[in-house]
Every structure is written in structure tokens, then in C-alpha cells.
Amino acid sequence: MAKSKKKVETVFLVCEETGDYNYTIRRKPGGEKLKLSKYSPRLRKHTTHAEKKK
């Protein structure tokens, strides 16, 4: 039997203040865009990061 491959896409989390691509995640396609509070090394504090496809 052949295994079915799961569809996974690579998504980048971009800092909304600096515009830097700080994080990469793999997730299933569809759903709402992520907005997470993550650490920004340039600013040295937690900022909002939004999902962006490259």
C-alpha cells in the first residue's frame, strides 16, 4: 500500500516592527493567519510576529 503524503507548507513569521524574518514554521495549509508574540533579537524584546509566505 502506498502511503499518503500529508500536505505541509513552510511559513515565515515576520516581525511587524522591523520586518525581519525571525522564525520559520511548518504547518498545514488553510486556516487563519498566525499572529504571535515572539522574541525579536534586533530589538531585544518580544514583539508581534505575523505569518507570511515567501
CHARMM internal coordinates of N, CA and C (Angstrom, degrees):
IC EDIT
DIST 1 N 1 CA 1.4514
DIST 1 CA 1 C 1.5263
ANGL 1 N 1 CA 1 C 109.64
DIST 1 C 2 N 1.2835
ANGL 1 CA 1 C 2 N 115.28
DIHE 1 N 1 CA 1 C 2 N 139.80
DIST 2 N 2 CA 1.4560
ANGL 1 C 2 N 2 CA 120.94
DIHE 1 CA 1 C 2 N 2 CA 178.76
DIST 2 CA 2 C 1.5254
ANGL 2 N 2 CA 2 C 109.41
DIHE 1 C 2 N 2 CA 2 C -83.98
DIST 2 C 3 N 1.3212
ANGL 2 CA 2 C 3 N 114.99
DIHE 2 N 2 CA 2 C 3 N 139.21
DIST 3 N 3 CA 1.4581
ANGL 2 C 3 N 3 CA 119.65
DIHE 2 CA 2 C 3 N 3 CA 176.59
DIST 3 CA 3 C 1.5142
ANGL 3 N 3 CA 3 C 109.58
DIHE 2 C 3 N 3 CA 3 C -81.40
DIST 3 C 4 N 1.3016
ANGL 3 CA 3 C 4 N 116.72
DIHE 3 N 3 CA 3 C 4 N 140.90
DIST 4 N 4 CA 1.4597
ANGL 3 C 4 N 4 CA 119.93
DIHE 3 CA 3 C 4 N 4 CA 176.03
DIST 4 CA 4 C 1.5253
ANGL 4 N 4 CA 4 C 108.60
DIHE 3 C 4 N 4 CA 4 C -85.92
DIST 4 C 5 N 1.3213
ANGL 4 CA 4 C 5 N 115.54
DIHE 4 N 4 CA 4 C 5 N 133.64
DIST 5 N 5 CA 1.4589
ANGL 4 C 5 N 5 CA 119.74
DIHE 4 CA 4 C 5 N 5 CA 179.63
DIST 5 CA 5 C 1.5178
ANGL 5 N 5 CA 5 C 109.06
DIHE 4 C 5 N 5 CA 5 C -86.06
DIST 5 C 6 N 1.3027
ANGL 5 CA 5 C 6 N 115.26
DIHE 5 N 5 CA 5 C 6 N 134.63
DIST 6 N 6 CA 1.4596
ANGL 5 C 6 N 6 CA 119.94
DIHE 5 CA 5 C 6 N 6 CA 178.32
DIST 6 CA 6 C 1.5242
ANGL 6 N 6 CA 6 C 108.95
DIHE 5 C 6 N 6 CA 6 C -83.32
DIST 6 C 7 N 1.2965
ANGL 6 CA 6 C 7 N 115.49
DIHE 6 N 6 CA 6 C 7 N 138.16
DIST 7 N 7 CA 1.4597
ANGL 6 C 7 N 7 CA 120.94
DIHE 6 CA 6 C 7 N 7 CA 179.86
DIST 7 CA 7 C 1.5218
ANGL 7 N 7 CA 7 C 108.90
DIHE 6 C 7 N 7 CA 7 C -80.00
DIST 7 C 8 N 1.3137
ANGL 7 CA 7 C 8 N 115.19
DIHE 7 N 7 CA 7 C 8 N 122.52
DIST 8 N 8 CA 1.4585
ANGL 7 C 8 N 8 CA 121.25
DIHE 7 CA 7 C 8 N 8 CA 178.95
DIST 8 CA 8 C 1.5237
ANGL 8 N 8 CA 8 C 107.37
DIHE 7 C 8 N 8 CA 8 C -134.73
DIST 8 C 9 N 1.3202
ANGL 8 CA 8 C 9 N 116.82
DIHE 8 N 8 CA 8 C 9 N 136.64
DIST 9 N 9 CA 1.4541
ANGL 8 C 9 N 9 CA 120.17
DIHE 8 CA 8 C 9 N 9 CA 178.13
DIST 9 CA 9 C 1.5256
ANGL 9 N 9 CA 9 C 110.20
DIHE 8 C 9 N 9 CA 9 C -117.59
DIST 9 C 10 N 1.3242
ANGL 9 CA 9 C 10 N 115.75
DIHE 9 N 9 CA 9 C 10 N 150.20
DIST 10 N 10 CA 1.4545
ANGL 9 C 10 N 10 CA 121.54
DIHE 9 CA 9 C 10 N 10 CA 177.40
DIST 10 CA 10 C 1.5213
ANGL 10 N 10 CA 10 C 108.28
DIHE 9 C 10 N 10 CA 10 C -92.19
DIST 10 C 11 N 1.3294
ANGL 10 CA 10 C 11 N 115.34
DIHE 10 N 10 CA 10 C 11 N 130.10
DIST 11 N 11 CA 1.4627
ANGL 10 C 11 N 11 CA 122.02
DIHE 10 CA 10 C 11 N 11 CA -176.51
DIST 11 CA 11 C 1.5221
ANGL 11 N 11 CA 11 C 107.93
DIHE 10 C 11 N 11 CA 11 C -128.69
DIST 11 C 12 N 1.3235
ANGL 11 CA 11 C 12 N 115.89
DIHE 11 N 11 CA 11 C 12 N 142.30
DIST 12 N 12 CA 1.4615
ANGL 11 C 12 N 12 CA 121.12
DIHE 11 CA 11 C 12 N 12 CA 178.84
DIST 12 CA 12 C 1.5174
ANGL 12 N 12 CA 12 C 109.87
DIHE 11 C 12 N 12 CA 12 C -103.66
DIST 12 C 13 N 1.3317
ANGL 12 CA 12 C 13 N 116.23
DIHE 12 N 12 CA 12 C 13 N 144.72
DIST 13 N 13 CA 1.4597
ANGL 12 C 13 N 13 CA 121.67
DIHE 12 CA 12 C 13 N 13 CA 173.57
DIST 13 CA 13 C 1.5229
ANGL 13 N 13 CA 13 C 107.49
DIHE 12 C 13 N 13 CA 13 C -103.34
DIST 13 C 14 N 1.3336
ANGL 13 CA 13 C 14 N 115.52
DIHE 13 N 13 CA 13 C 14 N 120.49
DIST 14 N 14 CA 1.4559
ANGL 13 C 14 N 14 CA 121.97
DIHE 13 CA 13 C 14 N 14 CA -174.12
DIST 14 CA 14 C 1.5199
ANGL 14 N 14 CA 14 C 109.31
DIHE 13 C 14 N 14 CA 14 C -109.27
DIST 14 C 15 N 1.3262
ANGL 14 CA 14 C 15 N 116.38
DIHE 14 N 14 CA 14 C 15 N 132.37
DIST 15 N 15 CA 1.4599
ANGL 14 C 15 N 15 CA 121.67
DIHE 14 CA 14 C 15 N 15 CA 177.03
DIST 15 CA 15 C 1.5242
ANGL 15 N 15 CA 15 C 108.86
DIHE 14 C 15 N 15 CA 15 C -66.61
DIST 15 C 16 N 1.3328
ANGL 15 CA 15 C 16 N 117.07
DIHE 15 N 15 CA 15 C 16 N 130.58
DIST 16 N 16 CA 1.4615
ANGL 15 C 16 N 16 CA 120.38
DIHE 15 CA 15 C 16 N 16 CA -178.19
DIST 16 CA 16 C 1.5227
ANGL 16 N 16 CA 16 C 112.64
DIHE 15 C 16 N 16 CA 16 C -76.90
DIST 16 C 17 N 1.3303
ANGL 16 CA 16 C 17 N 118.18
DIHE 16 N 16 CA 16 C 17 N -19.01
DIST 17 N 17 CA 1.4649
ANGL 16 C 17 N 17 CA 120.23
DIHE 16 CA 16 C 17 N 17 CA -179.23
DIST 17 CA 17 C 1.5209
ANGL 17 N 17 CA 17 C 112.28
DIHE 16 C 17 N 17 CA 17 C -89.87
DIST 17 C 18 N 1.3397
ANGL 17 CA 17 C 18 N 118.15
DIHE 17 N 17 CA 17 C 18 N -41.29
DIST 18 N 18 CA 1.4613
ANGL 17 C 18 N 18 CA 120.95
DIHE 17 CA 17 C 18 N 18 CA -177.18
DIST 18 CA 18 C 1.5226
ANGL 18 N 18 CA 18 C 113.26
DIHE 17 C 18 N 18 CA 18 C -104.12
DIST 18 C 19 N 1.3203
ANGL 18 CA 18 C 19 N 118.55
DIHE 18 N 18 CA 18 C 19 N -23.49
DIST 19 N 19 CA 1.4608
ANGL 18 C 19 N 19 CA 121.64
DIHE 18 CA 18 C 19 N 19 CA -178.18
DIST 19 CA 19 C 1.5151
ANGL 19 N 19 CA 19 C 113.44
DIHE 18 C 19 N 19 CA 19 C 83.77
DIST 19 C 20 N 1.3271
ANGL 19 CA 19 C 20 N 117.37
DIHE 19 N 19 CA 19 C 20 N 11.34
DIST 20 N 20 CA 1.4672
ANGL 19 C 20 N 20 CA 121.31
DIHE 19 CA 19 C 20 N 20 CA -179.13
DIST 20 CA 20 C 1.5287
ANGL 20 N 20 CA 20 C 110.89
DIHE 19 C 20 N 20 CA 20 C -80.39
DIST 20 C 21 N 1.3439
ANGL 20 CA 20 C 21 N 115.44
DIHE 20 N 20 CA 20 C 21 N 144.99
DIST 21 N 21 CA 1.4622
ANGL 20 C 21 N 21 CA 122.08
DIHE 20 CA 20 C 21 N 21 CA 173.91
DIST 21 CA 21 C 1.5265
ANGL 21 N 21 CA 21 C 106.74
DIHE 20 C 21 N 21 CA 21 C -88.60
DIST 21 C 22 N 1.3317
ANGL 21 CA 21 C 22 N 117.80
DIHE 21 N 21 CA 21 C 22 N 96.96
DIST 22 N 22 CA 1.4590
ANGL 21 C 22 N 22 CA 121.08
DIHE 21 CA 21 C 22 N 22 CA -174.24
DIST 22 CA 22 C 1.5228
ANGL 22 N 22 CA 22 C 113.94
DIHE 21 C 22 N 22 CA 22 C -96.96
DIST 22 C 23 N 1.3134
ANGL 22 CA 22 C 23 N 118.58
DIHE 22 N 22 CA 22 C 23 N -28.23
DIST 23 N 23 CA 1.4628
ANGL 22 C 23 N 23 CA 121.23
DIHE 22 CA 22 C 23 N 23 CA -174.19
DIST 23 CA 23 C 1.5253
ANGL 23 N 23 CA 23 C 110.92
DIHE 22 C 23 N 23 CA 23 C -134.26
DIST 23 C 24 N 1.3320
ANGL 23 CA 23 C 24 N 115.60
DIHE 23 N 23 CA 23 C 24 N 148.69
DIST 24 N 24 CA 1.4526
ANGL 23 C 24 N 24 CA 123.12
DIHE 23 CA 23 C 24 N 24 CA 175.51
DIST 24 CA 24 C 1.5147
ANGL 24 N 24 CA 24 C 107.76
DIHE 23 C 24 N 24 CA 24 C -125.60
DIST 24 C 25 N 1.3375
ANGL 24 CA 24 C 25 N 116.86
DIHE 24 N 24 CA 24 C 25 N 132.91
DIST 25 N 25 CA 1.4583
ANGL 24 C 25 N 25 CA 120.59
DIHE 24 CA 24 C 25 N 25 CA 177.82
DIST 25 CA 25 C 1.5222
ANGL 25 N 25 CA 25 C 108.79
DIHE 24 C 25 N 25 CA 25 C -132.37
DIST 25 C 26 N 1.3102
ANGL 25 CA 25 C 26 N 116.12
DIHE 25 N 25 CA 25 C 26 N 157.05
DIST 26 N 26 CA 1.4553
ANGL 25 C 26 N 26 CA 122.69
DIHE 25 CA 25 C 26 N 26 CA 174.63
DIST 26 CA 26 C 1.5119
ANGL 26 N 26 CA 26 C 107.68
DIHE 25 C 26 N 26 CA 26 C -114.02
DIST 26 C 27 N 1.3317
ANGL 26 CA 26 C 27 N 115.85
DIHE 26 N 26 CA 26 C 27 N 127.68
DIST 27 N 27 CA 1.4594
ANGL 26 C 27 N 27 CA 119.40
DIHE 26 CA 26 C 27 N 27 CA -178.02
DIST 27 CA 27 C 1.5195
ANGL 27 N 27 CA 27 C 110.36
DIHE 26 C 27 N 27 CA 27 C -148.00
DIST 27 C 28 N 1.3234
ANGL 27 CA 27 C 28 N 115.36
DIHE 27 N 27 CA 27 C 28 N 166.27
DIST 28 N 28 CA 1.4574
ANGL 27 C 28 N 28 CA 121.21
DIHE 27 CA 27 C 28 N 28 CA 178.20
DIST 28 CA 28 C 1.5235
ANGL 28 N 28 CA 28 C 109.19
DIHE 27 C 28 N 28 CA 28 C -71.23
DIST 28 C 29 N 1.3266
ANGL 28 CA 28 C 29 N 117.95
DIHE 28 N 28 CA 28 C 29 N 145.44
DIST 29 N 29 CA 1.4652
ANGL 28 C 29 N 29 CA 119.81
DIHE 28 CA 28 C 29 N 29 CA 178.57
DIST 29 CA 29 C 1.5227
ANGL 29 N 29 CA 29 C 111.37
DIHE 28 C 29 N 29 CA 29 C -69.94
DIST 29 C 30 N 1.3184
ANGL 29 CA 29 C 30 N 114.89
DIHE 29 N 29 CA 29 C 30 N 156.25
DIST 30 N 30 CA 1.4672
ANGL 29 C 30 N 30 CA 120.68
DIHE 29 CA 29 C 30 N 30 CA -179.80
DIST 30 CA 30 C 1.5072
ANGL 30 N 30 CA 30 C 111.49
DIHE 29 C 30 N 30 CA 30 C 93.73
DIST 30 C 31 N 1.2877
ANGL 30 CA 30 C 31 N 115.99
DIHE 30 N 30 CA 30 C 31 N 178.12
DIST 31 N 31 CA 1.4563
ANGL 30 C 31 N 31 CA 121.06
DIHE 30 CA 30 C 31 N 31 CA -179.12
DIST 31 CA 31 C 1.5122
ANGL 31 N 31 CA 31 C 111.92
DIHE 30 C 31 N 31 CA 31 C 84.16
DIST 31 C 32 N 1.3116
ANGL 31 CA 31 C 32 N 115.68
DIHE 31 N 31 CA 31 C 32 N -175.71
DIST 32 N 32 CA 1.4539
ANGL 31 C 32 N 32 CA 120.97
DIHE 31 CA 31 C 32 N 32 CA -178.48
DIST 32 CA 32 C 1.5204
ANGL 32 N 32 CA 32 C 110.70
DIHE 31 C 32 N 32 CA 32 C -83.86
DIST 32 C 33 N 1.3294
ANGL 32 CA 32 C 33 N 115.49
DIHE 32 N 32 CA 32 C 33 N 158.51
DIST 33 N 33 CA 1.4587
ANGL 32 C 33 N 33 CA 120.18
DIHE 32 CA 32 C 33 N 33 CA 177.05
DIST 33 CA 33 C 1.5233
ANGL 33 N 33 CA 33 C 108.98
DIHE 32 C 33 N 33 CA 33 C -73.15
DIST 33 C 34 N 1.3176
ANGL 33 CA 33 C 34 N 115.48
DIHE 33 N 33 CA 33 C 34 N 142.21
DIST 34 N 34 CA 1.4601
ANGL 33 C 34 N 34 CA 120.64
DIHE 33 CA 33 C 34 N 34 CA -179.16
DIST 34 CA 34 C 1.5179
ANGL 34 N 34 CA 34 C 111.11
DIHE 33 C 34 N 34 CA 34 C -80.79
DIST 34 C 35 N 1.3068
ANGL 34 CA 34 C 35 N 115.54
DIHE 34 N 34 CA 34 C 35 N 144.81
DIST 35 N 35 CA 1.4624
ANGL 34 C 35 N 35 CA 123.25
DIHE 34 CA 34 C 35 N 35 CA 168.85
DIST 35 CA 35 C 1.5152
ANGL 35 N 35 CA 35 C 105.50
DIHE 34 C 35 N 35 CA 35 C -136.86
DIST 35 C 36 N 1.3195
ANGL 35 CA 35 C 36 N 116.13
DIHE 35 N 35 CA 35 C 36 N 110.97
DIST 36 N 36 CA 1.4568
ANGL 35 C 36 N 36 CA 121.17
DIHE 35 CA 35 C 36 N 36 CA -175.70
DIST 36 CA 36 C 1.5137
ANGL 36 N 36 CA 36 C 110.12
DIHE 35 C 36 N 36 CA 36 C -125.22
DIST 36 C 37 N 1.3108
ANGL 36 CA 36 C 37 N 116.13
DIHE 36 N 36 CA 36 C 37 N 155.05
DIST 37 N 37 CA 1.4505
ANGL 36 C 37 N 37 CA 121.78
DIHE 36 CA 36 C 37 N 37 CA 172.97
DIST 37 CA 37 C 1.5236
ANGL 37 N 37 CA 37 C 107.47
DIHE 36 C 37 N 37 CA 37 C -92.47
DIST 37 C 38 N 1.3365
ANGL 37 CA 37 C 38 N 115.72
DIHE 37 N 37 CA 37 C 38 N 111.88
DIST 38 N 38 CA 1.4645
ANGL 37 C 38 N 38 CA 121.54
DIHE 37 CA 37 C 38 N 38 CA -178.13
DIST 38 CA 38 C 1.5162
ANGL 38 N 38 CA 38 C 109.08
DIHE 37 C 38 N 38 CA 38 C -127.77
DIST 38 C 39 N 1.3316
ANGL 38 CA 38 C 39 N 115.93
DIHE 38 N 38 CA 38 C 39 N 167.10
DIST 39 N 39 CA 1.4546
ANGL 38 C 39 N 39 CA 122.07
DIHE 38 CA 38 C 39 N 39 CA -178.81
DIST 39 CA 39 C 1.5222
ANGL 39 N 39 CA 39 C 110.46
DIHE 38 C 39 N 39 CA 39 C -80.57
DIST 39 C 40 N 1.3156
ANGL 39 CA 39 C 40 N 117.17
DIHE 39 N 39 CA 39 C 40 N 131.09
DIST 40 N 40 CA 1.4610
ANGL 39 C 40 N 40 CA 123.11
DIHE 39 CA 39 C 40 N 40 CA 175.46
DIST 40 CA 40 C 1.5301
ANGL 40 N 40 CA 40 C 108.45
DIHE 39 C 40 N 40 CA 40 C -104.62
DIST 40 C 41 N 1.3356
ANGL 40 CA 40 C 41 N 117.10
DIHE 40 N 40 CA 40 C 41 N 113.10
DIST 41 N 41 CA 1.4687
ANGL 40 C 41 N 41 CA 119.11
DIHE 40 CA 40 C 41 N 41 CA -177.70
DIST 41 CA 41 C 1.5326
ANGL 41 N 41 CA 41 C 113.51
DIHE 40 C 41 N 41 CA 41 C -64.80
DIST 41 C 42 N 1.3157
ANGL 41 CA 41 C 42 N 117.90
DIHE 41 N 41 CA 41 C 42 N -32.16
DIST 42 N 42 CA 1.4639
ANGL 41 C 42 N 42 CA 119.75
DIHE 41 CA 41 C 42 N 42 CA -179.38
DIST 42 CA 42 C 1.5228
ANGL 42 N 42 CA 42 C 111.37
DIHE 41 C 42 N 42 CA 42 C -67.10
DIST 42 C 43 N 1.3344
ANGL 42 CA 42 C 43 N 117.21
DIHE 42 N 42 CA 42 C 43 N -42.83
DIST 43 N 43 CA 1.4587
ANGL 42 C 43 N 43 CA 121.16
DIHE 42 CA 42 C 43 N 43 CA -179.45
DIST 43 CA 43 C 1.5209
ANGL 43 N 43 CA 43 C 112.87
DIHE 42 C 43 N 43 CA 43 C -88.39
DIST 43 C 44 N 1.3354
ANGL 43 CA 43 C 44 N 116.36
DIHE 43 N 43 CA 43 C 44 N -14.77
DIST 44 N 44 CA 1.4672
ANGL 43 C 44 N 44 CA 123.88
DIHE 43 CA 43 C 44 N 44 CA -178.58
DIST 44 CA 44 C 1.5268
ANGL 44 N 44 CA 44 C 111.97
DIHE 43 C 44 N 44 CA 44 C 57.43
DIST 44 C 45 N 1.3408
ANGL 44 CA 44 C 45 N 116.03
DIHE 44 N 44 CA 44 C 45 N 43.64
DIST 45 N 45 CA 1.4529
ANGL 44 C 45 N 45 CA 121.53
DIHE 44 CA 44 C 45 N 45 CA 174.25
DIST 45 CA 45 C 1.5293
ANGL 45 N 45 CA 45 C 108.31
DIHE 44 C 45 N 45 CA 45 C -158.87
DIST 45 C 46 N 1.3111
ANGL 45 CA 45 C 46 N 116.71
DIHE 45 N 45 CA 45 C 46 N 169.39
DIST 46 N 46 CA 1.4575
ANGL 45 C 46 N 46 CA 121.46
DIHE 45 CA 45 C 46 N 46 CA 178.46
DIST 46 CA 46 C 1.5303
ANGL 46 N 46 CA 46 C 110.00
DIHE 45 C 46 N 46 CA 46 C -80.78
DIST 46 C 47 N 1.3318
ANGL 46 CA 46 C 47 N 115.58
DIHE 46 N 46 CA 46 C 47 N 131.70
DIST 47 N 47 CA 1.4529
ANGL 46 C 47 N 47 CA 121.77
DIHE 46 CA 46 C 47 N 47 CA 177.99
DIST 47 CA 47 C 1.5239
ANGL 47 N 47 CA 47 C 108.99
DIHE 46 C 47 N 47 CA 47 C -133.93
DIST 47 C 48 N 1.3209
ANGL 47 CA 47 C 48 N 116.96
DIHE 47 N 47 CA 47 C 48 N 171.20
DIST 48 N 48 CA 1.4674
ANGL 47 C 48 N 48 CA 121.66
DIHE 47 CA 47 C 48 N 48 CA 178.62
DIST 48 CA 48 C 1.5221
ANGL 48 N 48 CA 48 C 108.48
DIHE 47 C 48 N 48 CA 48 C -81.26
DIST 48 C 49 N 1.3262
ANGL 48 CA 48 C 49 N 115.04
DIHE 48 N 48 CA 48 C 49 N 130.87
DIST 49 N 49 CA 1.4582
ANGL 48 C 49 N 49 CA 122.39
DIHE 48 CA 48 C 49 N 49 CA 176.46
DIST 49 CA 49 C 1.5185
ANGL 49 N 49 CA 49 C 108.50
DIHE 48 C 49 N 49 CA 49 C -116.11
DIST 49 C 50 N 1.3261
ANGL 49 CA 49 C 50 N 116.48
DIHE 49 N 49 CA 49 C 50 N 134.18
DIST 50 N 50 CA 1.4615
ANGL 49 C 50 N 50 CA 122.16
DIHE 49 CA 49 C 50 N 50 CA -179.05
DIST 50 CA 50 C 1.5283
ANGL 50 N 50 CA 50 C 109.96
DIHE 49 C 50 N 50 CA 50 C -112.40
DIST 50 C 51 N 1.3113
ANGL 50 CA 50 C 51 N 115.32
DIHE 50 N 50 CA 50 C 51 N 152.28
DIST 51 N 51 CA 1.4582
ANGL 50 C 51 N 51 CA 121.41
DIHE 50 CA 50 C 51 N 51 CA -179.77
DIST 51 CA 51 C 1.5280
ANGL 51 N 51 CA 51 C 110.92
DIHE 50 C 51 N 51 CA 51 C -75.79
DIST 51 C 52 N 1.3484
ANGL 51 CA 51 C 52 N 115.18
DIHE 51 N 51 CA 51 C 52 N 139.06
DIST 52 N 52 CA 1.4473
ANGL 51 C 52 N 52 CA 120.02
DIHE 51 CA 51 C 52 N 52 CA 176.59
DIST 52 CA 52 C 1.5199
ANGL 52 N 52 CA 52 C 108.95
DIHE 51 C 52 N 52 CA 52 C -147.85
DIST 52 C 53 N 1.3232
ANGL 52 CA 52 C 53 N 116.41
DIHE 52 N 52 CA 52 C 53 N 134.76
DIST 53 N 53 CA 1.4570
ANGL 52 C 53 N 53 CA 120.45
DIHE 52 CA 52 C 53 N 53 CA 175.93
DIST 53 CA 53 C 1.5132
ANGL 53 N 53 CA 53 C 108.54
DIHE 52 C 53 N 53 CA 53 C -89.84
DIST 53 C 54 N 1.3147
ANGL 53 CA 53 C 54 N 116.26
DIHE 53 N 53 CA 53 C 54 N 146.09
DIST 54 N 54 CA 1.4587
ANGL 53 C 54 N 54 CA 118.92
DIHE 53 CA 53 C 54 N 54 CA -178.48
DIST 54 CA 54 C 1.4911
ANGL 54 N 54 CA 54 C 111.13
DIHE 53 C 54 N 54 CA 54 C -101.00
END
COOR INIT
IC SEED 1 N 1 CA 1 C
IC BUILD
